[in-house]
Amino acid sequence: MAHLSIRIDLTPSGRLGPGKILLMEKIAEHGSISAAGRAMGMSYRRAWELVSELNASFQEPLVVAQTGGRSGGGAALTPIGQAVVSRYREIEKVASKASESLLRAVQASAQKKA
């Protein structure tokens, strides 16, 4: 079945889409930017770049990191980060429900006849 992929173009700059949202969810799950990146098959550097882009795109950081030490470092979503993930997932649900019949029609047109 066809499905929507939502990307939000933020003004004046920045983008928010399924990859960055999944990265934030993995950070929340693993408590670490590097572990979240590994879980997604992404390099540590790329994960950090995406977190930097996210934080620069909003008035407040979405992800905060603590430097290592005896107990190690870590990362977590801020309250606004949690809210952004929740709102994005809600947008996906609403858009998918609203376009369900149209997506079925598009999918039916895409299927090859045997």
LINNOR-V652219 format. One line per field, one symbol per residue. phi: phi as a letter, one per 40 degrees, with the letter a starting at -180 (. if undefined). A space follows every 50 residues. Layout:
phi: ???
This chain:
phi: .cacbcbbccbcahbbacccccdcccccccgacccccdcbgbcdcccccc cccdcccbcbccbbbbccidcgciaaccdcccccccccccddccccccbd cccccccccccccc
